[in-house]
């Protein structure tokens, strides 16, 4: 678990305690907001933000602004959920090793960040361009998922 993920878990447990939500309700909130049953299963910034937004609807208000974002004080510049989804999809198209660890290694080579979910929007764009280039060099049109090498 990364240091950021540990901070996320702490903040989520504080929110759980402050709202007084029962364990069953807590699990349902996690499942509904992020698709996980435990806060330790959160893998990216988007999931954490969704869980905290759900706690805010229950009346949770953090006392002070704490950054639990591993790379920046500003979350507005963080990778969007759409960019994450697109990067994962392109990675599935072009990679021989389709696991998240190899994707993180690839992103680290391009941006220096060890986890793709920590990228800024600009860094995510660089990763997308590199993946699109890889797809095209393999004869795959990333927009239509059509293999151009087979259609010639």
C-alpha positions as CSV (number, residue, x, y, z in Angstrom):
1,X,0.0,0.0,0.0
2,X,1.4,3.4,-1.0
3,X,1.7,6.2,1.5
4,X,-1.2,8.0,-0.3
5,X,-3.4,5.0,0.0
6,X,-2.6,4.8,3.8
7,X,-3.7,8.5,4.1
8,X,-6.9,7.7,2.2
9,X,-7.7,4.9,4.6
10,X,-7.1,7.1,7.6
11,X,-9.3,9.9,6.2
12,X,-12.1,7.5,5.3
13,X,-12.1,5.9,8.8
14,X,-12.3,9.4,10.3
15,X,-15.3,10.2,8.1
16,X,-16.9,6.8,9.1
17,X,-16.4,7.6,12.8
18,X,-17.7,11.2,12.4
19,X,-20.8,10.3,10.5
20,X,-21.6,7.4,12.8
21,X,-22.4,5.1,9.9
22,X,-23.0,1.4,10.7
23,X,-20.6,-1.2,9.2
24,X,-23.2,-2.4,6.7
25,X,-23.9,1.1,5.6
26,X,-20.2,1.8,5.3
27,X,-19.7,-1.2,3.1
28,X,-22.6,-0.2,1.0
29,X,-21.2,3.3,0.6
30,X,-17.8,2.0,-0.5
31,X,-19.5,-0.4,-2.9
32,X,-21.7,2.3,-4.4
33,X,-19.1,5.0,-4.6
34,X,-16.0,3.1,-5.7
35,X,-16.9,-0.5,-6.3
36,X,-14.9,-1.9,-3.3
37,X,-15.9,-3.4,0.0
38,X,-12.9,-2.2,2.0
39,X,-11.1,1.2,2.0
40,X,-7.8,-0.7,1.6
41,X,-9.0,-1.8,-1.9
42,X,-9.0,1.7,-3.2
43,X,-6.5,1.9,-6.1
44,X,-6.8,5.5,-7.4
45,X,-7.5,9.1,-6.7
46,X,-10.9,9.0,-8.4
47,X,-12.2,6.2,-6.2
48,X,-11.0,8.0,-3.1
49,X,-12.7,11.3,-4.2
50,X,-16.0,9.4,-4.9
51,X,-16.0,7.9,-1.4
52,X,-15.3,11.2,0.2
53,X,-18.1,12.8,-1.8
54,X,-20.4,10.2,-0.6
55,X,-19.4,10.9,3.0
56,X,-20.0,14.6,2.4
57,X,-23.6,13.9,1.4
58,X,-23.9,12.3,4.8
59,X,-22.8,15.5,6.5
60,X,-19.0,14.8,6.9
61,X,-17.0,18.0,6.9
62,X,-13.2,17.7,7.3
63,X,-11.8,20.1,9.9
64,X,-8.9,21.2,7.9
65,X,-7.8,20.9,4.3
66,X,-5.5,17.9,4.1
67,X,-3.9,16.8,1.0
68,X,-4.0,13.1,0.5
69,X,-3.1,13.4,-3.1
70,X,0.4,11.9,-3.4
71,X,1.8,14.3,-5.9
72,X,0.1,17.7,-5.6
73,X,-1.9,20.0,-3.5
74,X,-4.2,20.6,-6.4
75,X,-6.6,17.9,-7.4
76,X,-8.1,19.8,-10.3
77,X,-5.0,19.0,-12.3
78,X,-5.1,15.3,-11.6
79,X,-5.8,12.6,-14.2
80,X,-9.5,12.3,-15.0
81,X,-11.4,9.1,-14.7
82,X,-11.9,9.2,-18.5
83,X,-8.1,9.5,-19.1
84,X,-7.5,6.5,-16.7
85,X,-10.1,4.5,-18.5
86,X,-8.6,5.4,-21.9
87,X,-5.1,4.6,-20.8
88,X,-6.1,1.2,-19.4
89,X,-8.0,0.4,-22.7
90,X,-5.0,1.4,-24.8
91,X,-2.7,-0.7,-22.6
92,X,-5.0,-3.7,-23.1
93,X,-4.7,-3.2,-26.9
94,X,-0.9,-2.8,-27.2
95,X,0.8,-4.6,-24.3
96,X,2.0,-8.1,-24.1
97,X,1.8,-7.9,-20.3
98,X,-1.6,-6.6,-19.4
99,X,-1.2,-6.3,-15.7
100,X,-1.3,-3.0,-13.7
101,X,2.3,-3.3,-12.6
102,X,3.6,-3.3,-16.1
103,X,1.4,-0.3,-17.0
104,X,2.8,1.6,-13.9
105,X,6.3,0.7,-15.1
106,X,5.5,2.1,-18.6
107,X,4.0,5.3,-17.1
108,X,7.0,5.7,-14.8
109,X,9.4,5.5,-17.8
110,X,7.5,8.3,-19.5
111,X,6.6,10.6,-16.6
112,X,8.7,9.4,-13.6
113,X,5.5,8.8,-11.5
114,X,5.3,5.3,-10.1
115,X,1.5,4.9,-10.4
116,X,-0.6,6.0,-13.4
117,X,-3.4,7.3,-11.1
118,X,-1.0,9.9,-9.8
119,X,-0.5,11.5,-13.2
120,X,-1.5,15.1,-14.0
121,X,-3.7,15.7,-17.0
122,X,-0.7,16.8,-19.0
123,X,1.3,13.7,-18.1
124,X,-1.7,11.5,-18.8
125,X,-1.9,13.0,-22.3
126,X,1.8,12.1,-22.9
127,X,1.1,8.5,-21.9
128,X,-2.0,8.4,-24.2
129,X,0.0,9.7,-27.1
130,X,2.7,7.1,-26.5
131,X,0.2,4.3,-26.3
132,X,-1.6,5.5,-29.5
133,X,1.7,5.6,-31.3
134,X,2.4,2.0,-30.1
135,X,-1.0,0.9,-31.3
136,X,-0.5,2.5,-34.7
137,X,3.0,0.9,-35.1
138,X,1.3,-2.5,-34.4
139,X,-1.2,-1.7,-37.2
140,X,-4.1,-1.1,-34.8
141,X,-6.4,1.9,-35.1
142,X,-7.0,2.8,-31.5
143,X,-10.2,4.7,-32.3
144,X,-11.9,1.8,-34.0
145,X,-9.9,-1.1,-32.4
146,X,-9.6,-2.4,-36.0
147,X,-6.4,-4.3,-36.8
148,X,-5.2,-2.5,-40.0
149,X,-2.5,-5.2,-40.6
150,X,-5.2,-7.8,-41.0
151,X,-7.4,-5.7,-43.2
152,X,-4.9,-5.0,-45.9
